[in-house]
């Protein structure tokens, strides 16, 4: 089936989702767009996130996308329902904090949810927490500035580790699971684990989003032929060689 899957985020974060998409659906052509000139979305108003998301999806649709993945928790919460109304014939897959699998895992106990302010405020997350958080203690931790700092790269730097320590250091040794509720955060999973200590389990929405995309493509008869060699391309609103090189670095990074 011709056509590509458009994937977007406010910047490099959604590349963590893209990696799951490519692993699950290696025969598909993925066009990734990072809106780095407007990153991070988690610190913008809901109306502005919707406006930016709508512009991106419109360009993808004009260019012939057969499906869209919103690889951003904030944009999913703020824009997905409206975008699905505008494009009823275009499969639009969002992502959400992986609270359900975290609460269903044996011995989940206390669960730390790290996310942006806007993701934690919006109804989507509140409904998830109310539905799946009944049998455990869910601790929601807003992490303003963390996505923007990850966006700059240099993930081994001391200032990034100290930022993470400032957000979650007080929970060291007291939580068993962490839900990474922003697609940027899987890139610093190792640093978060070092701050929290112990045998902490991590959950993010990438794999579930990839499975959902495969299901929707199959349901709509849009899956690529298995003989097709899939591809990945990158574009950014901050269209510089350095920015695109950073995207490729995050795509190939060992996690």
C-alpha positions in Angstrom: 0.0 0.0 0.0 1.5 3.3 -1.0 1.6 6.3 1.2 3.6 7.0 4.3 3.0 7.3 8.1 3.5 10.8 9.4 4.9 11.0 12.9 5.3 14.2 14.8 6.3 15.7 18.2 7.5 19.0 19.5 11.1 18.0 18.8 13.3 14.9 19.4 11.1 13.3 22.0 8.8 11.5 19.6 11.8 9.7 18.2 11.5 7.4 21.1 8.1 6.4 19.7 9.4 6.3 16.2 11.9 3.7 17.2 9.0 1.5 18.5 7.0 2.1 15.3 9.9 1.0 13.1 10.6 -2.1 15.2 6.9 -3.1 15.1 6.3 -2.2 11.4 9.7 -2.4 9.5 8.0 -2.4 6.1 6.4 1.0 6.5 7.7 4.4 5.3 7.8 6.9 8.2 8.2 10.6 7.8 9.1 12.2 11.1 8.5 15.9 11.8 9.9 17.6 14.9 8.6 21.0 15.7 11.8 22.0 17.4 11.3 25.7 16.7 8.3 25.6 19.0 9.5 23.1 21.5 8.5 22.1 24.1 4.7 21.8 23.7 4.3 21.0 27.4 4.9 24.6 28.4 2.4 26.1 25.9 -1.4 26.6 26.2 -3.7 23.9 25.0 -5.0 26.2 22.2 -1.5 26.8 20.9 -0.7 23.1 20.9 -3.8 22.4 18.9 -2.9 25.1 16.4 0.6 23.8 15.9 -0.6 20.2 15.7 -3.3 21.1 13.2 -0.8 22.8 10.9 1.5 19.8 10.9 -1.3 17.3 10.2 -2.6 19.4 7.4 0.8 19.4 5.7 1.1 15.6 6.2 -2.4 15.1 4.7 -1.6 17.3 1.7 1.6 15.3 1.1 -0.2 12.0 1.0 0.0 10.5 4.5 -2.0 7.3 5.0 -1.9 7.6 8.8 -0.7 10.0 11.5 1.0 9.2 14.8 1.0 12.0 17.4 4.2 11.0 19.2 3.6 13.5 22.0 1.5 13.0 25.1 0.7 16.7 25.4 -0.4 17.0 21.7 -2.5 13.9 22.0 -4.4 15.2 25.0 -4.8 18.7 23.5 -5.4 18.0 19.8 -6.3 14.4 19.0 -10.1 14.6 19.4 -10.3 17.8 17.2 -7.9 16.4 14.6 -10.0 13.2 14.3 -13.1 15.3 13.7 -11.4 17.3 11.0 -9.9 14.2 9.3 -12.4 11.4 9.8 -10.9 9.3 7.0 -7.3 9.5 8.2 -6.3 7.1 11.0 -4.8 9.3 13.7 -3.0 7.4 16.5 -2.1 9.2 19.8 -0.1 8.2 22.8 -0.9 8.4 26.5 1.0 7.8 29.7 1.4 4.0 30.2 -0.5 4.1 33.5 -2.7 1.0 32.7 0.2 -1.5 32.2 2.0 0.0 35.2 -1.0 -0.6 37.5 -1.6 -4.0 36.1 1.9 -5.3 36.7 2.4 -7.5 39.8 3.6 -5.7 42.9 3.2 -2.3 41.4 2.9 -0.5 44.8 3.8 3.2 44.5 3.9 4.5 40.9 5.7 7.7 39.9 4.3 9.5 36.9 6.7 12.0 35.3 5.1 14.3 32.7 4.7 17.9 31.6 2.4 20.3 33.5 -0.2 20.4 30.7 -0.3 16.6 30.3 -1.0 16.1 34.0 -3.7 18.9 34.0 -5.7 17.8 31.0 -8.8 15.5 31.3 -7.1 12.6 29.5 -4.6 12.0 32.2 -7.0 12.7 35.0 -9.4 10.0 33.6 -6.5 7.5 33.3 -5.4 8.2 36.9 -9.0 7.8 38.2 -9.6 4.6 36.2 -6.4 2.7 36.8 -5.0 4.3 40.0 -7.6 2.9 42.4 -5.6 0.0 43.8 -2.2 1.8 44.2 -0.6 5.1 45.0 0.0 7.2 41.9 2.3 10.1 42.4 2.1 12.7 39.6 5.3 14.8 39.2 5.4 17.7 36.8 8.8 18.2 35.3 8.9 21.7 33.7 12.0 22.3 31.6 13.1 18.7 31.4 11.9 18.1 27.8 13.5 21.3 26.7 16.8 20.3 28.3 16.7 16.9 26.7 16.0 18.7 23.4 19.5 20.2 23.6 21.3 16.9 23.8 24.4 16.2 25.9 22.5 13.8 28.0 25.5 12.8 30.2 25.9 16.3 31.5 25.8 17.0 35.2 23.2 19.8 34.9 20.7 17.3 33.5 21.3 14.8 36.2 20.8 17.6 38.8 17.6 18.7 37.2 16.3 15.1 37.4 17.4 14.8 41.0 15.5 18.0 41.8 12.3 16.5 40.4 12.4 12.9 41.7 15.3 12.7 44.1 13.0 12.8 47.2 11.4 9.6 46.0 14.7 7.6 45.9 14.2 4.1 47.2 10.4 4.5 47.7 8.8 3.7 44.3 8.8 0.5 42.3 7.6 1.9 39.0 8.0 5.0 36.9 5.6 6.0 34.1 7.4 8.2 31.6 4.6 10.5 30.5 6.5 12.5 28.0 8.1 11.0 24.9 11.4 12.8 25.6 11.9 11.1 28.9 12.8 7.5 27.7 16.1 9.1 26.5 17.1 9.7 30.2 15.7 6.5 31.7 19.2 5.5 32.8 19.7 8.9 34.6 16.3 8.6 36.3 17.1 5.1 37.5 20.4 6.2 38.9 18.7 9.0 40.9 15.9 6.7 42.2 18.1 3.7 43.0 16.8 0.2 43.5 15.1 -2.0 41.0 12.7 0.5 39.3 10.6 -0.6 36.4 9.8 1.8 33.6 6.8 2.2 31.4 6.2 4.3 28.4 3.6 4.4 25.6 5.8 3.7 22.6 5.2 -0.1 22.2 1.5 0.2 22.8 1.2 3.0 20.2 3.1 0.9 17.7 0.7 -2.0 18.2 -2.3 0.3 17.8 -0.9 1.7 14.6 -0.4 -1.8 13.2 -4.0 -2.7 14.2 -5.5 0.4 12.6 -3.4 0.0 9.4 -4.5 -3.6 9.1 -8.1 -2.7 9.8 -8.1 -0.1 7.1 -6.2 -2.3 4.5 -3.3 0.1 4.6 -0.4 -2.1 5.7 2.7 -2.0 3.5 3.6 -5.1 1.6 6.1 -7.2 3.5 8.4 -7.2 0.5 8.7 -3.4 0.7 11.9 -2.1 2.4 10.6 0.5 4.8 12.3 3.9 5.2 12.6 6.7 7.8 13.0 10.4 6.9 13.4 13.4 9.2 12.3 17.0 8.9 12.2 19.8 11.5 10.8 23.3 11.8 14.3 24.2 12.9 15.7 23.2 9.6 19.4 23.1 10.1 22.0 20.4 9.4 22.9 20.3 13.1 19.2 19.8 14.2 18.7 17.0 11.7 21.9 15.3 12.7 20.6 15.5 16.3 17.5 13.7 15.2 19.5 10.9 13.6 21.6 10.7 16.7 18.6 10.2 19.0 17.1 7.6 16.5 20.3 5.6 16.7 21.1 6.1 20.4 21.6 3.1 22.6 19.1 3.2 25.5 
